[in-house]
Amino acid sequence: MASLIKEQILVALAAGRFVSGQALGDMLGISRAAVSKHISGLSDLGVDVFRVSGKGYRLAQPIELLDKSTILTNVAKPFLGTKVDVNVMIDSTNSYLMRRIPNQLTRGQVCVAEYQSAGRGRRGREWVSPFGSHVYMSMYWYLEQGMSAAMGLSMVAALAVSDALKNTCNLDVALKWPNDVYLDGAKLAGILIELEGQAMEPCHCVIGLGINVNMPSKVSEKIDQKWTDLQTHYGRPVDRNHLVGELINCLRQRISQHERSGLTEMVDDWKARDHFVNKPVKLITGAKETYGICRGINNQGALLLEVDGKIQPIFGGEVSLRGIT
C-alpha cells in the first residue's frame, strides 16, 4: 500500500509544478501528515522534493514519465506488435519477466520501469536504479535451438544498445566484453542475460538493459566504479520514450540477424567498437589473474586473449576484464 501511494504521489508531481499537501491528501484519501511522511520517504528512491509553505510540494526538476503509447510511436512498423509493460515501481524488470515464463509472455515482450528496488547487474551486483532517471528495460525471447543459441547474446545486446544510442543521440560508444557499454572511458550501460530451460531443449531468455540517462548527484555516491550518463555527453534532455522505442527496434533487428547467421556478421561491428581491442588487459577468474592482449571476439562470442604469443578463447562466466594502465 505504501509503495502504491508513493507511485501516485510521484505521478502527481512529475510535471514539476507545485501541488499542495491538501490536494495530494484529497486525491489519495489520506491526511496531510501522512502525505508529508510518504514524501519524506521519496529520498530513498533518489528523488528530490521541495516544500514551500503556502504552495506545497514540487520535484527539483520535472520528469517525463515513460508512456506505453509514446514508446510505441517510436517502434518501427515490423515490430508494432511488441507488447510493452510499463511499471512505475518494481523489483527488477528481469525478475518481472522471469516470473511470467512461460505462459504469460510473447516473444519480444518488453518490460520497462521508472524505478527498481532490486535492480541486478552481472554476478549478483546491485544496479543502482533511481526513480525516473535512467532506462531499465528487459526483453523476453524464446530460443528454439536451446541454450547454445544464447552464446554471444550479450554481444548482440551491446551492439543493439550502440545502434540505438547512435540513432537517438548521435553518440559513438565503446563495448567492453562481455556485457558493458562505455562512453569516454566510463561505464554508461550494462547488460544482464538470464536463461531458463534445459541445456539440450528450447529455452527462455530475458535480456536486461540498464542505461544511465541523467544520474542524480546524491545517488552517484553509491556507485563504486567510474560512470557516466547520456545527459553529460548529449547536452540536452534525453527523450527516454524515444530511446526505449529505438532500443526495441535495434534489439529486434540484431536478434533477427543473430538467428540468421550467429555472430559471424557482427564480429567486425564489435571490433570497431571494442573498448580494449589490441590493448593489454587483465582477466580475473576468482583469485586468478591472467595478463595478455585483447584481440577481440570470435564467432561464438568468446574473448580472444593473446598470452605469450598464443591466442586462446575465453568464454563468459564468472570472469572480469580490466584494462592495464
Secondary structure, DSSP 8 states (H G I E B T S, - for coil): -HHHHHHHHHHHHTT---B-HHHHHHHHTS-HHHHHHHHHGGGGGT--EEEETTTEEEESS------HHHHHHTS-GGGTT--EEEEEEES-HHHHHHTTTTTT--TT-EEEEEEESS-B-GGG-B----TTTSEEEEEEEEETT-GGGGTTHHHHHHHHHHHHHHHHH----EEETTTEEEETTEEEEEEEEEEEE-TTS-EEEEEEEEE-SS--HHHHTT--S-B--HHHHH-S---HHHHHHHHHHHHHHHHHHHHHHTTTTTHHHHHHHBSSTTSEEEEEETTEEEEEEEEEE-TTS-EEEEETTEEEEE-SSSEEEEE--
